[in-house]
Amino acid sequence: MNIIDALIILLILMFGVIGFQRGFFKQTVVFVGEIVAIVVAFFLKNPIADFLCLNLPFFHFGGLFKGVQAINIFMYQVIAFIFVLAILYIILNVLIRISGIVEKILKFTIILGIPSKILGGIFGLIEGILVTYIALFVLKQPMFQVPFIDDSKLTPFILENVPFLSDALDPTVHAITKIYDLVRNDELDSNGYNREAIRIMLEYHVVSPELIEGLDNKGKVSIPDLDSLLEQYQ
């Protein structure tokens, strides 16, 4: 167990305590609302990310990713995901305030109050796992080089075993892992890395051939023999 594992455990327990304090009704609204927000944000991020990629400048990363334009695609996908999620969370907060009124009524009833807190704590723990999943998913992006995260034992377990989210995001997680492994291949230059990174994104349906073609037309990516690569996935 390293520091990342310890932080994961503390974060999940903290959400359990918060859920206990909220009670069942309010915590259920939060829990269901967060699942809906995460799923909707994930499916809406691609068109927004594509728009950002095509219309905003690409950054030039240094260090391990020097000369690798393809990393910008992941960066804009993260920005789009967080943007949509933030808007949905604003809407969710309104519903949480309404549910808080109902929970206050339950607290005046002792028979309902105690079970409400226990169930709220259970749902709080589950919420903590979901929040941890999203945090780890973002931190695993190639542009973030977080120390110790690759040595964490809980990180792969959570990323691979959270129901539904793991199934939905599994292709992206695998693509990120494979692209990150490319960095350790000293035989690839920046052009070779870009080509292989984009091939992986296309293989796992992280991006569409149309987006890559659009980026090429705008001179944002430089891929040797791009036409033959795109033909494999069109």
N, C-alpha and C positions, 0 to 999 in steps of 0.2 A: 504494500500500500504506500502510495506517495502522497504529496500534498494535494494533488488534484482529486484523488480518491477521498481524502479527508474532507475537502470542500464540498464534494458531491453529497456525502453523507450528511454533513451539517445543513446544506441547503434543503435537502429533502425533509429532514427532521424539523427545520424551521417552518416549512410550509404545513407540516402536520400540526404544529402548535397553533399556527394562524387559523387553520381550518377548524380546530377545536374551539377557538375563540369565536369564530364566525357562526358556527352552528350549521346544521345540515342543510336547511333551505337556502341560505345565502351561499354556502360553499358549493352546493349543487349548481346554482346559477353560474357561479364563477367557473366551476369545472367544465360544465357543458359549453359555456360560452367560450372558454379558451380553446377547447377542441375544435369548435366550429370556426373560430377565428384563425387558428393555425392552418386548418385544412383549406379554408377559403383563400388565405394569404398565399399558401403554397401554389394553388392552381391559378391565381391571378398574377403571380410574380413574373411569369414568363413573358406575356405581352408587354408588361411595363419594362422589364429588363431588356427586352429586344429594342424597345423604343430608346431607352437610355444608351444602349450600346451603339446604336446607329447615329444618335444625335449629340452625344456628349463625348468629350475627348477621352482617349485612352491614356492611362498613366504609364510612365516608364518606371518599373520596379527595379530595385537594386538587389544586391546580394545573390541569393540562389536563383532568383527569378529575373535576373538582368536580361533584357532583350526579349522576354517572353510576353507577347501581347495577349495571348490567350487567357492569362490570369484575369484580365479586365472583365471578361465575360462572367466569371464567378463573382467578382467584386460587385458588378451591377446587379446580379441576381440576388445577392445578399441585401444590397440597398433597397431593391424593389420589394423583397420579402418583408424587411423591417418597416418600410413605409406603409404597406398595406396593413400589416399587423398593428401598427400604431393607430391607424384610423379605426380599425375594428375594435381596438381596446377602448377607445373613447366612447364608442357606442355601448360596449359591454359595461363600462363604469356606470352609465345611466341605469342599466338594468340592475346592477349590483346595489345601487342606492335604494331602488324600489324594493328589492328583496330584503334589504336590511330592516325595513319597516316591519315586514312579516315576521322576521326572525325575532325582533324585539317583543312581539306579541307572544311568540312561543316561549320565550324566556320567563314570562310571568306564570307559565304553567309548568310546575316542577316535573310532572310525569312526562311531559314532552321535552322539557328543557335538557335533561341529562342525556337521553338517547340522541337528541339532536346534536349535542356537542361531540359525543363519541363518533357518530357517523360523519360529522363534519371533519373530525381529525383524520378519519380514514380517507375521505375524499381529498383532504389537504395533502396527505402523503402522495396520493396519485397525481395531484396537481404538481407537486414538487418534482416528481419524476418527469412529467411533461416539460416543465420549465427547464429542467436540467438537460433534457434531450435537445431542446432548441438551442440552448447555450453551447452545448458540445458540438452540435451540427454547425453552428456559425464559426466556432473556434477551430474546427477542423478544416476550414477553407484554406486553400494553399497560400493566400496572401497573409494569413495570420500564422506566425511561427511561435506558438505558445510553448514555452519550456515545460517539460515533464508530461505533456498531454499524451504523447505517444507511448509513454511508459505506464500510463494509468491502466489498471486492470478493470475498473468499472466502466471506463469510456466505451470500449468496444461492446461490452455486455449491454449497456443501455441503448447504444445506437442500433444494435441488431435485434433487440428483443422487446421493444415497446410496440404493443399491438397497433396495427393500422398505420401509425406513423412510420414504423420501420419498413413496412411494405411499400408505402408511398415514396419514401425518401431513399430507400435502399439503393436504387440505381445511381442516384447522385452521390451517396456516400462511397460506393464502390469506385465511381469515376474519380472522385477527389483523391481517394487512396492511391489509385493507379497513377494519377498525374503527379502526386507528391513523390511517388517512388521514382518517377522519371528524373527527378533532380539528381538522384544518386548515380545516374548513368552518365559517366564522363565522356562517352563516345558521341553524344548528341550535341550539336551546336544549337544556337537559338532557333534557326529555321527548322531544324529537325525536331526540336522540342515542341515548337508551335504546331507543326504538322501532326505529331503523335498525340499531343494534348487534345487537339480538335478532333482527331479520329476517335479518341476515347469518348469525348463528349457526344459525338454523333452516335457512337455505338450504344451508349447508355441513354440516348434520347434526352440528354441534358440541354442540347441546342438543336435547332432545325437546320437542314441544309440551306434553306432560304436565308436565314440569318447570316450564316458564314459567307454565303455568296454576296449578300449585301455589304458585309464588312470588307470583303475583298474589293468590291467595286469602289468603296470609299477609301481604300488604301490603308485600312486600319489593321489588317493582318497580312502577313507575307508568307504564303504557303507554297512550297514547290509542288508543281503538278497538282494544283487544287482541283481542277475539273475531274480528273480520274478518281480522286478521293470522294468528291461529292456524288459521283455517279453510283458509288457503292451503297449510298444511303438514301437515294431518291426513289 
